[in-house]
Amino acid sequence: MANTAQARKRARQAVKQNAHNSPQRSTLRTAIKAVRKAIQAGDKAAATAIFQTSVSKIDSIADKKIIHKNKAARHKSRLAAALKALAA
């Protein structure tokens, strides 16, 4: 348990931040899974459309600093590579 007023306040803030950020991270994971599922289905047109919306969500979450910008770039790169492999 936090012993100082400052530590108690930081603990309260951490709870609030976690409550706000957890659903955002869940949205990110869902967006990534949607693209992967569309790629596995083999529908390039649908996968491309879902990829575009997912990239927007990934960028938005990275801009809010819920995930690091490099992690967002890594996710986008891997999804783009998987989409490109589907075309080939």
N, C-alpha and C positions, 0 to 999 in steps of 0.2 A: 504494500500500500504506500502511496505517496506521502512523504513526511512534511513537505513544505507546501505553502500556498501555491507557489509557482508550479510545483510538480503536480499538485492536484488539478490546477487549471489545464496544464498540458495533457493530463490524462483525460479530462473532459473533452478537450479539443480533439484528441486522437479518436475518441469514440464517435464524435460528430463527423470527422473527416472520413473515417472508415465507413460509416453509414452512407455517406455521399458517394464515395469512390467505388465501393463494392459493386453496386448495380452498373456503374460505368464500365468496370472491367468485365462484368458479365456480358454486357452489350458487345464489347470488343470480341470476346471469345465466340459469341453467337454469330457475329458477322463473319469471322474467319471460318467457322464451321459451315456456314451457309455456302461460302465459295467452294470449299473443299467438296461438299456434297454435290454441288452443281457440276464440278469438274469430274467427279467420279461417275455421275450420271451420263457424261459424255455430250451434254448439250452446250455447245460452244457459245451460242447466242445468249442463252440464259446465264451461263457462267460469266460472260463478259459484263452483262448488265448488273449482276449481283456484285461482281468485282468492283465496278465503279462506285456503287453505293457503299460498299465495305471500305474502300480506300478513303472515302469521305469521313466515315465514322472513325476509322483508325487515326486519321490526321486530327480530327476534332479532339479525340481523347488524348493524343500526344500534345496538342496545343495547351490543354488544361493541365499538363504535367502529371497525369495519372499514370502514364507509362513514359519511359524515356524515348526521346525522338529516334534514337538509333534502334530501339526495339521495334518501333513503329515501322521504320524503314526496312528492317529485316523481315517483318511479317509481309509487308507489301511486295518486297522483292521475291520472296518465296512463292507467294500466291501468283504473281505475274509469271514467274518461271513455270509453275505448274500449268497455268493457262496457256502459255506458249507451247508447252510440251503436248497439250491436248490438240493443238492445231496441227502439229507435225505428225 
